[in-house]
Amino acid sequence: MGHAWQWTRRGATRRGSGLTAQAVRLAQMPARVLALLTLIGALCLGVSPVAAQGTGVTGSTAGAGATSGSGAPSGAMSANGIEVLESVAQAAFGTETREVRFLLRARSESATDRIKTVTLLYQVDGSPVENTAQPNYQPGGTVSAVYIWRVAGVLLPGSDVAYRWQIETEGGRKLTSSSQTVAFTDARFTWRDSQADQVVVYWHSPDAQTGTSLADEAKKVQAKLRTDYGLTLDKPVRVYAYTRQQDYMSALASGARQVEGAMTVGTDRIFLLAPGGTTGMTNATQALRHELPAAVFAQKTDNPYGPPPRWLSQGFGLFMAGETISEQNYKALGQLAQNNRLLPLRTLNGNFPTSDRDRSLAYVQSLSVVNWMYDTYGPEKVKALLAAFKEGSTVEDAVKKGLGVSFDQFETRWKNAVKNGSAAKSASQNGARASGEAAQTGDGGLMDRFFGPTIAYWRGILGPSAPAVIIGVTAVVVLGIVAVIGGTIFSAVRGARSED
């Protein structure tokens, strides 16, 4: 295979016929050393970020019990002979405890009609789904109800929880309190903020340049989206920039969520790592350049029925970030198209493949499709496509409404463009128009996508020298493995000869 992206094939081992039990015993000790070296390499290059994600360890002990605010002051009201004396909520975001505590005090105005039931109703981030919870309380003329919601791994920083109470007496009188809101914020840090049009950047680094750099980048991205593609944010977006990898991971990690170096959550929040320094801020601004268009895409396509296809969302983010496909990768795409070995777009509507080869190909294909789509149909039809998804249309219906062709026609035309090289030509023209600051999605871009979090993790500990240290450790591990393998082969051959 002559494709531009190279993937390691599994090596096959053969047991030589001349190996004896003695030679095998001689090989056991080097094998243990090999396992140890492999373990060291894994710890250095891949395991540590996972460990940080799984354990939620943070290096910050300040504000371990800090609270992040409360709901409306009291929520007092009276109706149907029921009086709400107090209704408050308080969120705690610390290293050990993360919870939202809801408190209600209410009384019945009738001495003979006691309060029988109390129910808490709440919604997260404007979700159409309203959840119910049963607080702890004792029925009576006056009740105090408390509900503690453990939210570690459930709520992300910046979440807003709207809540209200339903109260009913034994005589059937009912009251539903007015809605209040409590904010769940990362109160471990003192956040600073900077306004950038419809984007607000929050950061806790003492370096003011962090906020300035990210705000400037946010303005540039919004201006490009507005001028070149007619796209604007429908509502403000909040960007949370963490300085240390440990704090970033502990704020976002959960058992059901894969944490990446930068994330767009919902339609109005972006989380990223901004460790400071030239390299750290370059990575942070590049991440924002990708995630802010992703937030625009989410706002333009958000609907209660289902998400748009992943090839479109990922390709849109890469394209809007100004990333391009290398000439070598486009040649590889052309070869795959000629041999009918491109991944079918329908298989990329949901999650991308898990294998490195197909996952890399999925990203390259997604960028190629969106690049060709903009060049062929233009920004207005693409906007119509996004609007169709916002209406809740299926993939087939949205493509028909927005672009005026069937999905099969759309995919076939794109594949033909890849085969004859016209897709590469349009991509080259679009790439020339892109910002010179945009990073390329050739082999290096995809490598950054997969291994960026690992490098960022060690940069948070070792500082700017992290890449050099990782390269050095990798070299030592590789040389050690080569030495062990060589020693094993030598011992095996010598043992076989001694028996002859």
C-alpha positions as CSV (number, residue, x, y, z in Angstrom):
1,M,0.0,0.0,0.0
2,G,1.4,3.4,-1.0
3,H,-0.9,5.6,1.0
4,A,0.4,8.8,2.7
5,W,-0.8,7.7,6.1
6,Q,1.2,4.7,7.4
7,W,-0.2,2.2,9.9
8,T,1.8,-0.4,11.8
9,R,0.9,-3.9,11.0
10,R,1.0,-6.6,13.6
11,G,4.2,-8.6,13.4
12,A,4.1,-12.4,13.3
13,T,6.5,-14.5,15.4
14,R,7.7,-18.0,14.6
15,R,9.1,-20.5,17.0
16,G,12.4,-21.9,15.7
17,S,12.5,-25.6,15.5
18,G,15.9,-25.7,17.2
19,L,14.8,-24.0,20.4
20,T,15.1,-26.2,23.4
21,A,13.8,-25.9,26.9
22,Q,17.2,-24.5,27.9
23,A,17.0,-21.8,25.3
24,V,13.5,-20.9,26.3
25,R,14.7,-20.5,29.9
26,L,17.5,-18.3,28.7
27,A,14.9,-16.2,26.9
28,Q,12.7,-15.8,29.9
29,M,14.7,-13.2,31.7
30,P,15.1,-10.9,28.6
31,A,11.3,-11.3,28.0
32,R,10.7,-9.9,31.5
33,V,12.9,-7.0,30.8
34,L,11.1,-6.4,27.5
35,A,7.8,-6.4,29.4
36,L,9.2,-3.9,31.9
37,L,10.5,-1.6,29.1
38,T,7.1,-1.8,27.3
39,L,5.3,-0.9,30.6
40,I,7.6,2.1,31.1
41,G,7.0,3.3,27.6
42,A,3.2,2.9,28.0
43,L,3.3,4.8,31.2
44,C,5.3,7.6,29.7
45,L,3.4,7.9,26.4
46,G,-0.2,6.9,27.0
47,V,-1.2,5.7,30.4
48,S,-0.8,8.8,32.5
49,P,-3.5,10.9,30.8
50,V,-5.9,8.0,31.2
51,A,-5.0,7.7,34.8
52,A,-5.6,11.3,35.4
53,Q,-8.9,11.0,33.6
54,G,-10.1,8.0,35.6
55,T,-9.1,9.1,39.0
56,G,-10.0,12.8,38.6
57,V,-6.8,13.7,40.5
58,T,-6.1,17.4,40.7
59,G,-3.0,19.2,41.9
60,S,-5.1,22.0,43.4
61,T,-6.2,21.8,47.0
62,A,-7.5,25.3,47.3
63,G,-11.2,25.6,47.4
64,A,-11.8,21.9,48.2
65,G,-15.1,22.8,49.7
66,A,-15.8,25.9,47.7
67,T,-19.4,26.6,46.6
68,S,-20.2,28.1,43.3
69,G,-23.3,30.1,44.1
70,S,-26.9,29.6,44.9
71,G,-30.3,30.1,43.4
72,A,-32.6,33.0,43.9
73,P,-32.4,34.5,47.4
74,S,-35.5,32.9,48.9
75,G,-38.2,32.1,46.3
76,A,-40.9,32.9,48.8
77,M,-44.5,32.8,47.6
78,S,-48.0,31.9,48.6
79,A,-50.9,30.3,46.8
80,N,-53.8,27.9,47.4
81,G,-53.2,28.1,51.2
82,I,-49.6,27.0,50.9
83,E,-46.7,29.3,51.6
84,V,-43.2,28.8,50.5
85,L,-41.0,30.3,53.2
86,E,-37.7,29.6,51.6
87,S,-36.4,28.0,48.4
88,V,-32.6,27.9,47.8
89,A,-30.0,25.8,46.0
90,Q,-26.3,25.8,46.4
91,A,-23.6,24.1,44.2
92,A,-20.4,22.8,45.6
93,F,-17.5,22.1,43.2
94,G,-14.4,20.8,45.1
95,T,-11.8,18.2,44.8
96,E,-13.7,15.8,47.0
97,T,-17.3,16.9,46.9
98,R,-19.4,17.9,43.9
99,E,-23.0,18.3,44.5
100,V,-26.0,20.6,44.3
101,R,-28.1,20.9,47.5
102,F,-31.7,22.0,47.2
103,L,-33.6,23.3,50.3
104,L,-37.3,24.1,50.7
105,R,-39.2,25.3,53.7
106,A,-43.0,25.6,53.3
107,R,-46.1,25.6,55.5
108,S,-49.8,25.0,55.1
109,E,-52.0,28.0,56.1
110,S,-54.6,25.5,57.4
111,A,-53.9,23.9,60.8
112,T,-56.0,20.8,59.7
113,D,-54.6,20.3,56.2
114,R,-51.0,19.2,56.5
115,I,-48.5,19.1,53.6
116,K,-48.4,15.6,52.3
117,T,-46.0,15.4,49.4
118,V,-43.0,17.5,48.1
119,T,-41.4,16.9,44.8
120,L,-38.4,18.6,43.2
121,L,-38.5,19.3,39.4
122,Y,-35.3,20.3,37.6
123,Q,-33.8,20.8,34.1
124,V,-30.2,21.0,33.0
125,D,-29.0,23.6,30.5
126,G,-32.4,24.3,29.0
127,S,-33.1,20.6,28.2
128,P,-36.7,19.9,27.3
129,V,-36.6,17.0,29.7
130,E,-37.7,17.9,33.3
131,N,-36.4,15.5,35.9
132,T,-38.1,14.7,39.2
133,A,-36.5,13.9,42.6
134,Q,-37.9,13.0,46.0
135,P,-36.3,15.0,48.8
136,N,-36.0,14.0,52.4
137,Y,-38.8,15.6,54.6
138,Q,-41.4,14.8,57.2
139,P,-45.1,15.6,56.3
140,G,-46.7,18.1,58.6
141,G,-48.0,21.6,58.9
142,T,-44.5,23.0,58.2
143,V,-41.9,21.0,56.3
144,S,-38.2,21.3,55.6
145,A,-37.3,19.4,52.5
146,V,-33.7,18.7,51.4
147,Y,-32.4,17.0,48.3
148,I,-28.7,16.5,47.6
149,W,-27.8,15.7,44.0
150,R,-24.3,14.1,43.6
151,V,-23.1,15.4,40.3
152,A,-19.5,14.2,40.0
153,G,-19.1,13.0,36.4
154,V,-22.6,14.2,35.6
155,L,-22.5,18.0,35.4
156,L,-19.8,19.9,33.7
157,P,-18.6,23.4,34.8
158,G,-20.8,26.1,33.6
159,S,-24.0,24.1,33.7
160,D,-27.2,25.9,34.7
161,V,-29.9,23.9,36.7
162,A,-33.4,25.3,36.7
163,Y,-35.6,24.0,39.5
164,R,-39.0,24.3,41.1
165,W,-41.1,22.6,43.8
166,Q,-44.4,20.8,43.7
167,I,-46.2,20.8,47.0
168,E,-49.5,19.1,47.8
169,T,-51.6,18.9,51.0
170,E,-53.7,16.0,52.4
171,G,-56.8,17.9,51.3
172,G,-55.6,18.1,47.7
173,R,-54.4,21.7,47.6
174,K,-51.4,22.1,45.3
175,L,-48.7,24.7,44.6
176,T,-45.9,24.8,42.1
177,S,-43.2,27.3,42.9
178,S,-41.7,29.7,40.4
179,S,-38.6,28.5,38.5
180,Q,-35.2,29.4,39.9
181,T,-31.7,28.7,38.6
182,V,-28.4,27.6,40.2
183,A,-25.1,27.7,38.4
184,F,-22.6,24.9,38.7
185,T,-19.2,26.5,38.3
186,D,-15.6,25.4,39.0
187,A,-15.2,27.4,42.2
188,R,-11.7,26.0,42.8
189,F,-10.3,29.0,40.9
190,T,-10.8,32.7,40.6
191,W,-11.9,33.2,37.0
192,R,-11.1,36.2,35.0
193,D,-13.1,37.0,31.8
194,S,-12.7,38.9,28.5
195,Q,-15.5,39.7,26.1
196,A,-15.0,38.9,22.4
197,D,-18.1,39.8,20.5
198,Q,-20.5,36.9,21.3
199,V,-17.8,34.9,23.0
200,V,-16.7,35.3,26.7
201,V,-13.3,33.8,27.5
202,Y,-12.8,32.7,31.2
203,W,-9.3,31.8,32.4
204,H,-7.6,31.5,35.8
205,S,-4.0,31.9,34.8
206,P,-2.3,35.0,36.4
207,D,-1.0,35.8,33.0
208,A,-3.4,38.3,31.4
209,Q,-2.0,37.5,28.0
210,T,-3.9,34.1,28.1
211,G,-7.2,35.8,28.0
212,T,-6.1,38.5,25.5
213,S,-4.8,35.9,23.1
214,L,-7.8,33.7,23.2
215,A,-10.2,36.7,22.9
216,D,-8.4,38.0,19.9
217,E,-8.5,34.6,18.2
218,A,-12.2,34.3,19.0
219,K,-12.8,37.7,17.3
220,K,-10.9,36.5,14.2
221,V,-12.8,33.3,13.9
222,Q,-16.2,35.0,14.3
223,A,-15.2,37.6,11.6
224,K,-14.1,34.9,9.2
225,L,-17.3,32.9,9.7
226,R,-19.4,36.0,9.2
227,T,-17.6,37.4,6.2
228,D,-16.7,34.3,4.2
229,Y,-19.7,32.0,5.1
230,G,-22.5,34.2,6.4
231,L,-22.5,32.3,9.7
232,T,-23.0,33.9,13.1
233,L,-23.6,32.6,16.6
234,D,-27.2,32.4,17.6
235,K,-26.4,32.8,21.3
236,P,-23.2,33.7,23.3
237,V,-20.5,31.0,23.8
238,R,-18.4,30.6,27.0
239,V,-14.8,29.5,26.7
240,Y,-13.2,28.0,29.8
241,A,-9.3,27.8,29.6
242,Y,-7.5,25.7,32.2
243,T,-3.9,26.1,32.9
244,R,-2.9,22.7,34.1
245,Q,-3.8,19.3,32.6
246,Q,-4.6,17.8,35.9
247,D,-7.3,20.5,36.7
248,Y,-8.7,20.2,33.2
249,M,-9.0,16.5,33.3
250,S,-10.5,16.4,36.8
251,A,-13.1,19.0,35.8
252,L,-14.3,17.1,32.7
253,A,-13.6,13.4,33.2
254,S,-16.4,10.9,33.7
255,G,-16.8,7.2,33.1
256,A,-19.0,7.8,30.1
257,R,-17.1,10.7,28.5
258,Q,-13.8,10.7,26.6
259,V,-11.8,13.8,27.4
260,E,-9.9,15.4,24.6
261,G,-7.5,18.4,24.6
262,A,-10.3,20.7,23.6
263,M,-14.1,20.0,23.8
264,T,-17.3,21.7,22.7
265,V,-20.1,20.8,25.0
266,G,-23.7,21.4,24.0
267,T,-24.1,24.6,22.0
268,D,-22.5,27.2,24.2
269,R,-19.5,25.9,26.1
270,I,-15.9,25.2,25.0
271,F,-13.3,23.8,27.3
272,L,-9.6,23.8,26.4
273,L,-6.1,23.6,27.9
274,A,-4.0,26.8,27.8
275,P,-0.8,26.1,29.8
276,G,0.9,29.4,28.8
277,G,4.1,29.9,27.0
278,T,4.5,30.2,23.3
279,T,3.9,26.5,22.5
280,G,1.0,26.2,24.9
281,M,-0.8,29.2,23.6
282,T,-0.2,28.2,20.0
283,N,-2.0,24.9,20.7
284,A,-4.7,26.7,22.7
285,T,-5.5,29.2,19.9
286,Q,-5.4,26.4,17.3
287,A,-7.9,24.4,19.4
288,L,-10.2,27.4,19.7
289,R,-10.0,27.9,15.9
290,H,-11.5,24.4,15.6
291,E,-13.9,24.4,18.5
292,L,-15.6,27.7,17.9
293,P,-16.9,26.7,14.5
294,A,-18.0,23.5,16.1
295,A,-20.1,25.5,18.5
296,V,-21.6,27.5,15.6
297,F,-22.3,24.2,13.8
298,A,-24.0,22.9,17.0
299,Q,-26.2,26.0,17.3
300,K,-27.2,25.8,13.6
301,T,-28.1,22.1,13.7
302,D,-29.4,21.5,17.3
303,N,-32.7,19.8,17.4
304,P,-34.6,17.5,19.9
305,Y,-34.6,14.5,17.4
306,G,-31.0,13.6,16.8
307,P,-27.5,14.9,15.9
308,P,-26.4,15.6,12.4
309,P,-24.0,13.1,10.8
310,R,-20.5,13.0,12.3
311,W,-18.8,13.3,9.0
312,L,-20.5,16.6,8.5
313,S,-19.8,18.0,12.0
314,Q,-16.1,16.9,12.0
315,G,-15.5,18.0,8.5
316,F,-17.2,21.3,9.1
317,G,-15.0,22.0,12.2
318,L,-11.8,21.1,10.3
319,F,-12.7,23.1,7.2
320,M,-13.7,26.2,9.2
321,A,-10.5,26.0,11.2
322,G,-8.6,26.4,7.9
323,E,-7.1,22.9,8.0
324,T,-6.1,21.3,4.7
325,I,-5.3,17.8,3.4
326,S,-1.8,17.2,2.1
327,E,-1.3,16.5,-1.6
328,Q,0.1,13.1,-0.6
329,N,-3.1,12.2,1.3
330,Y,-5.3,13.4,-1.6
331,K,-3.4,11.0,-3.9
332,A,-4.0,8.2,-1.4
333,L,-7.7,9.2,-1.4
334,G,-7.8,9.0,-5.2
335,Q,-6.3,5.5,-5.1
336,L,-8.8,4.3,-2.6
337,A,-11.6,5.9,-4.7
338,Q,-10.3,4.2,-7.8
339,N,-10.4,0.8,-6.0
340,N,-13.8,1.5,-4.4
341,R,-12.3,1.4,-0.9
342,L,-13.4,4.7,0.5
343,L,-15.4,4.4,3.7
344,P,-19.2,4.8,2.8
345,L,-20.5,8.0,4.2
346,R,-23.4,6.3,5.8
347,T,-21.1,4.4,8.0
348,L,-19.7,7.7,9.2
349,N,-23.0,9.1,10.2
350,G,-22.4,7.9,13.8
351,N,-19.3,7.1,15.7
352,F,-16.1,6.9,13.7
353,P,-14.2,3.6,13.4
354,T,-11.9,2.6,16.3
355,S,-8.9,1.3,14.4
356,D,-6.2,3.9,13.8
357,R,-6.2,3.4,10.0
358,D,-9.9,3.8,9.4
359,R,-10.3,6.5,12.0
360,S,-7.6,8.6,10.3
361,L,-9.3,7.9,7.0
362,A,-12.6,9.0,8.4
363,Y,-11.3,12.4,9.4
364,V,-9.6,12.9,6.0
365,Q,-12.7,11.9,4.1
366,S,-14.9,14.2,6.3
367,L,-12.7,17.2,5.5
368,S,-12.6,16.3,1.9
369,V,-16.4,16.0,1.6
370,V,-17.1,19.4,3.3
371,N,-14.3,21.1,1.3
372,W,-15.8,19.8,-1.9
373,M,-19.3,20.6,-0.8
374,Y,-18.6,24.3,-0.2
375,D,-16.7,24.6,-3.4
376,T,-19.5,22.8,-5.4
377,Y,-22.7,24.1,-3.8
378,G,-21.6,27.4,-2.1
379,P,-22.2,28.8,1.4
380,E,-25.9,29.5,0.9
381,K,-26.9,25.9,0.1
382,V,-24.7,24.7,3.0
383,K,-26.5,27.0,5.3
384,A,-29.8,25.6,4.0
385,L,-28.4,22.1,4.7
386,L,-27.7,23.0,8.3
387,A,-31.1,24.6,8.7
388,A,-32.7,21.4,7.5
389,F,-30.9,19.5,10.2
390,K,-32.1,22.0,12.8
391,E,-35.7,21.2,11.7
392,G,-35.0,17.6,12.6
393,S,-34.7,16.2,9.1
394,T,-33.0,12.9,8.4
395,V,-29.7,12.9,6.6
396,E,-31.3,12.0,3.3
397,D,-34.0,14.6,3.6
398,A,-31.6,17.3,4.8
399,V,-29.3,16.8,1.8
400,K,-32.3,16.9,-0.5
401,K,-33.7,20.1,1.0
402,G,-30.4,21.9,1.4
403,L,-28.4,20.8,-1.7
404,G,-31.1,19.7,-4.0
405,V,-29.7,16.2,-4.7
406,S,-30.3,12.8,-3.2
407,F,-27.8,11.5,-0.7
408,D,-26.6,8.8,-3.1
409,Q,-26.1,11.5,-5.9
410,F,-24.2,13.7,-3.4
411,E,-21.8,10.8,-2.4
412,T,-21.3,9.6,-5.9
413,R,-20.4,13.1,-7.2
414,W,-17.9,13.6,-4.4
415,K,-16.3,10.2,-5.0
416,N,-16.0,11.0,-8.7
417,A,-14.4,14.3,-7.8
418,V,-11.8,12.5,-5.7
419,K,-11.2,10.0,-8.5
420,N,-10.5,12.6,-11.2
421,G,-8.6,14.9,-8.9
422,S,-11.0,17.9,-9.1
423,A,-11.7,17.6,-5.3
424,A,-8.0,18.0,-4.7
425,K,-7.8,21.1,-6.9
426,S,-10.8,22.8,-5.2
427,A,-9.2,21.9,-1.8
428,S,-5.9,23.5,-2.9
429,Q,-7.7,26.7,-3.9
430,N,-9.6,26.8,-0.7
431,G,-6.4,26.1,1.2
432,A,-4.7,29.1,-0.5
433,R,-7.6,31.3,0.7
434,A,-7.3,30.0,4.3
435,S,-5.5,31.8,7.0
436,G,-1.8,31.2,7.1
437,E,-2.0,30.4,10.8
438,A,-4.1,27.3,10.2
439,A,-2.5,24.0,10.9
440,Q,-2.3,21.3,8.3
441,T,-4.2,18.0,8.7
442,G,-1.6,15.9,7.0
443,D,0.0,13.2,9.0
444,G,1.1,15.6,11.6
445,G,-2.4,17.0,12.2
446,L,-3.8,13.5,12.7
447,M,-0.9,12.6,15.0
448,D,-1.7,15.7,17.1
449,R,-5.3,14.7,17.3
450,F,-4.4,11.2,18.7
451,F,-1.4,12.0,20.8
452,G,-1.9,15.7,21.6
453,P,-3.5,15.0,25.0
454,T,-0.5,12.8,26.0
455,I,1.9,15.6,25.1
456,A,-0.2,18.2,26.8
457,Y,-0.4,16.1,30.0
458,W,3.4,15.9,30.3
459,R,3.8,19.5,29.3
460,G,1.7,20.4,32.3
461,I,4.3,18.6,34.5
462,L,7.6,19.1,32.6
463,G,6.9,22.4,30.9
464,P,8.0,23.3,27.4
465,S,10.7,20.5,27.5
466,A,8.0,17.8,27.5
467,P,8.3,16.9,23.8
468,A,12.1,16.5,24.0
469,V,11.8,14.4,27.2
470,I,9.1,12.1,25.5
471,I,11.3,11.7,22.5
472,G,14.3,10.8,24.7
473,V,12.3,8.3,26.8
474,T,10.9,6.8,23.6
475,A,14.4,6.4,22.1
476,V,15.6,4.7,25.3
477,V,12.7,2.3,25.4
478,V,13.1,1.4,21.7
479,L,16.8,0.8,22.0
480,G,16.1,-1.3,25.1
481,I,13.6,-3.4,23.3
482,V,16.0,-3.9,20.3
483,A,18.7,-4.9,22.8
484,V,16.4,-7.4,24.6
485,I,15.2,-8.9,21.3
486,G,18.8,-9.2,20.1
487,G,19.8,-10.8,23.3
488,T,16.9,-13.2,23.2
489,I,17.7,-14.3,19.7
490,F,21.4,-14.8,20.5
491,S,20.6,-16.8,23.6
492,A,18.2,-19.0,21.7
493,V,20.7,-19.7,18.9
494,R,23.5,-20.4,21.3
495,G,21.3,-22.8,23.3
496,A,20.2,-24.6,20.1
497,R,23.9,-25.0,19.0
498,S,25.0,-26.4,22.4
499,E,22.4,-29.2,22.1
500,D,23.6,-30.0,18.6
